[in-house]
Amino acid sequence: MQYSETNEQDVITPGAMASGASYSNRINPCGKIAGETRVTCRAGTGGELTAGPENYIRCNAIIIDAMRILDCRGYLPVLVRKSKIPIDIFAIRPEATLIIEVVRSRKALPDAPTVVRECKKEIDYLREMQSSSQIRKMLWVYSPQCRWRFYDVFPGGIWLAKDMMEGDGK
C-alpha cells in the first residue's frame, strides 16, 4: 500500500455534484491533466456567453458515406473539418470540382420542392456563394426513406443531378 501526502494547493475543493450533493471524494487537480479537454466560454455575437469553437466543425457517418460515394466515382474527396463556411466536402477530379453541403433529414425528402422547403438555409448559402462557373455547387440530401438525393444548386433554384443518381457508389 502506498501513502501520498497532499498539500492544500494540490487540489481544488469539490463543488456541487449533478445529483445536488455537495460532497465528492474525487480529487480535482489544479493543473491541466494531459489529454483533458477544457471548455472555454467566450462572448457570442450578441454578448451572451457561448462555448465551443468559433468555426464550423462537423463530421458524422453520413458525410463519411458521401466521401465513399465520391471516391467510388473517381473523385478525391476532401473533408472540410474546420471552416468559417458551412461546406462539408470539396471533391476534385481532373475535369471537375465539386463543393458539397451534406444534409441528413429524418423526414422523407423525395423531391426538389420538399428539399427547397426543408433546406432553405443551406440552399440560400450555396446560391449566394461566389465561385467560378467551373466549380459545381451541390446539395446532397440523405433521408432513411429516400436514401441519397443529389442536387445541383443554381442561382435560380436546385435541379436533380441525374448523373449522380445512377446508384450511390456501391
N, C-alpha and C positions, 0 to 999 in steps of 0.2 A: 504494500500500500504506500502511495506517495502522498505527502502532505505539501501543500503550497501555501505561501502566505500572500495575501493581497493587501495592498495599501488602499486608502480611501480614494486616491486619484486614479487607481487602476480600473475602476468600474463605475458605471452610471447607476444611479438609484433606479430600480424598476418603477415603471409607470403603471397606469391602469391597463388592465388586460381587456380583451374583447368581451369577455363574459361580464365585465363590470367589476371584477375583483381587483383589489389594489395590491395583492401580494403576488410575487413571482419569485421563483427560485432560480431563474435564469440569470446568468451574469452577462450584462451588456457591456462589452468593451468600449472604451472611449475612442479608440482609434479605429481606422478603417481595416476591415478584415479582407484579405486577398480574395478576390472574386465576388465580393459583396456589391450589390447594386444599390446605389443611393439615389433616391428621387429628389431632385432639386426643384422647388417651386419657383416659378418666375411670373412676372406680370404679363397678363394677356393683353390683347389689343384694347379692351375696354377697361383695363386697370385691375381686373379681378385676378386672383391667384390661380394659376393653372400649373399642372405638372406635365412632364413629358417633353419630347423633343419639339423644336420649332419647325422641323422639316417633316415632310410626308414620309412615313415609313410603313411599308405593308408587305407582307409575304404570307401566302397561305397555299393550301393544296390546289385550289383552282388555278392560281397563277402558275404553279409548277406544272400542272396539266396543260395549260396553254403553251408553256415553253416546250413541252414534249411534242405537242402538235406541230409547232413551228419547226422544231428540229427534224421531224419526220418529213416535212415539206421542203427541206433543204435550206432553211434559214439558220442564221446564227442568232439565237435569242439572247438578249442582254437584259437581265433583271435590273430594274431601277429600284434600289432599296431606300435611298435617302435623297429626296429631292424637294424643291420648293413647289414643284408642279405635280399634280395627281396623274402621272403617267406610270404604268406598271412595267411595260416591256418595250424595248426597241428591238426590232428584228432586221437583220441585214442579210442580203443576198446580192450577188454582183449586179443584178438587173433591177433590184427593188429594195426599198427601205420602208419599214412599217413603224408607226407609232401606235401602240395599242393600250387602251384602257380596258381592264377586265372587270366585269360586274357579275356578281353572283346574286341570284334572287330566289327566294323560297316560293314566290308566286310564279305561275306559268307566264312566260313572255313569248308567245308563239309568233308574233308578227311585229312589223315596224311601228304601226301606230301605238301598240301597247308599250313597246320599248321607249318610244318618244315620251309617252306619258309618265312612265316609271323611272326613266333615267335622264330626265331633262337636264339636271345639273352637269352630268358628265358630258352629254352631247353638246351643250352650250359651251363648255370649256374647250372641247376639241374644235368646235366651229370657230371660236374666236382666236384660237392659236394660230399665229402667223408662221407658216412653214413653206418650204419650197414646194412647188407643184409636183416635184419628183418624189416627195415623201407621202405615202398613203396613210391617212389617219383612219383608225378603225376602232370600233367598239365591239368587244367580244362579250357576249352575254351567256351565262350558264344558269339554267334552272333545271332542277331534277326532272320535271315533267317533259321539258322540251329539249333537254341536253344543250349542246352548243349552238349558238346562232352568231353569225359573223356579219357585221355591218360596216360599210364604208361611210364615213362622215364627210358630208359636203356642206358648203355654206348654207344651202337651202334646205337641208334635211339629211336623212340617212337612207341608205339603199342596201338591200341584202347582197352580200358578196357571194355570188353563186360559185365563183371559182374556189372559194374556201369551203363551201358546203359539201363538196364531194368527199364524204367520210369525215372523220375528225382526227385523222392521223394514226389510226390503229392499224 
